[in-house]
Amino acid sequence: DVVLWLPVYHKSTYPDLMIVAGEVETLPERPNVILNPSVIIEVLSDSTEAYDRGDKFQLYRSLASFREYVLVCQNVMHVDQFVQTEGGQWLLSYYDGENAVLKLKIIPFEISLKDLYDKVVLDSSRV
């Protein structure tokens, strides 16, 4: 039931996971509406991948607090990580295979893709 409010667009979304660095800011009348995520993580599906990579990423970039975007593929062991640089550019890193280790930049957290995908049935027919 946690929602992300995008004030610039007067729109809300439901990210798969949000991380707030510091104090959580919410709408006073709706404490389940988050205003200041630093990291957003989306699990990609065939039906949402284009939206998550395109329009949704654009919406998220309107938030001053937003600094890191992680896209986790559900069918293959692959993760894309976008991190905003001090100059405002978004730097892409990608991770493939069970030996890769995703390290978040905004908060101290890392996980191997082997552990991230533990118990996930992958589609061996996809690249």
N, C-alpha and C positions, 0 to 999 in steps of 0.2 A: 504493500500500500504506500510505499515511499515514492514520491514524485519529485521531479526536477522542474523548477519553474525557470523559464527563459524570458525575463522581463522585456528585453529589446523586441522580441517577437510576440509577446503576450500569448505565450504558448507553453504547454507542459509536455514532458516526455517521461518515459519509464526506462531509464538505463538498467542494464542487467546488474551493474555494481557501481557504486560511487564511493570515493574515499575523500574525506574532508581533512585537510591538514590544519589543525587548530580548532577553534570553536565552530560548532555547527550553527549556521544561520538558517532560520526558517521564517515562513510567513507567520506573523503573530497570531492570526486567527486559525492557522492550519499548521500545526507542528509537524505534520508528515510531509510538508512541502519544503524541500531543500533548495537553498539559493547559492551555495558556495562550494561545489565539489572542486577538488584539485585534480583528481584522477577519475576518469570514467572508463569502465571496461564493458565491452559489448561482446557477446557470443554471436558469431555470424551464422545465419542460416541461409539457405538458397533464396528464400523469399525476402530477407531483410538486408542482405549484404550490400547491395547497391545503395540503399537508403542510408545504412550505417556509415558507409565510406564517403558518401557525398553530402546530401542535404543535412543529415543529422549531425555530421561533423561540423558543418558550417554553423548550424544552430548553436552547438556547444561552444564554438570559438567566440561567441558573443559574450561569454561569461569571463569577467576579469580574473576570477580565481582559477579557471581551468588551465592546466599546464601539461597534462599527460593523457593520452588516449590509447587504449590497448584493445586490439581486435583479435579475438580468439576464434579460429576456424573450428567448426564442430566436426567436420568430416575427415580432416587430415591434421597431422601434428604440425601446425603452423600458427605463428602469432606475429602480428604487426604492431609496432609500438611507435607512436608519434609523441615527441617531446618538444615543447616550445623552448626555443633558445632565448637568451637574454635580448637578442635583437628582434624577437617576435616571429622568427621563422619557425617552421615545424620540421623537425629532423626525424626521418623514418629509419627505424632499425627493424630487422625481421629475424625471426628465429624459426629454425626447422629442425625436426628430429629430436629424439629422446635425449641426446647429449647436450642440447642447447639449454641455456639458463636465462630466463627472463629476469632482469633486474630493473625494478621500478626506480625512477630517478627522483621523484618527488618525496617519496617516503622510503625508509630502509626496509625493503622487502625483496626477496628473490625466491624463485622456484624453478626447478628443472621442468622441462616440458614432459619428461617421463612422469613426474609426480602430478603435474597439472592435468595430464590426460589419463591418470590412473583410473581404471574401470570404464573408460570411454571406448566404445566400439567404433573403430575407425573404418572408413570406406577404402579398402585396398585397391579399388579400381580407379580412384582419383589421384591426381598428382598433387 
